[in-house]
Amino acid sequence: MDAGYVFEVLAYARESPDHSPSGGFGSTPVLVLSAGHDALPPDALTEKLAIHRELAATSTNGRAVVIEQSGHFIPLEFPDTVVWAVRDVVERARRR
């Protein structure tokens, strides 16, 4: 994978109007799962995780969780974690 392309995509993601760290989701529960063992250059992985943390921060009830052993396909590699994540969001939404 070309590192230049990866950084270009990450820069686009950071500049996207949908990616705003302004608390745009209010207190809606948000949980962002990230692969910690993605096939990206180390700098790109660090940047991707930072963007994921920023995305989670668009809610005052947001969380970013890194699945350290997971590659790109978290639902296939760690389905129980995805089930936990969905349940977590549903439980937090019910408590609102």
Secondary structure, 3 states (H helix, E strand, C coil): CCHHHHHHHHHHHHHCCCCCCCCCCCCCCEEEEEECCCCCCHHHHHHHHHHHHHHHCCCCCEEEEEECCCCCCHHHHCHHHHHHHHHHHHHHHHCC
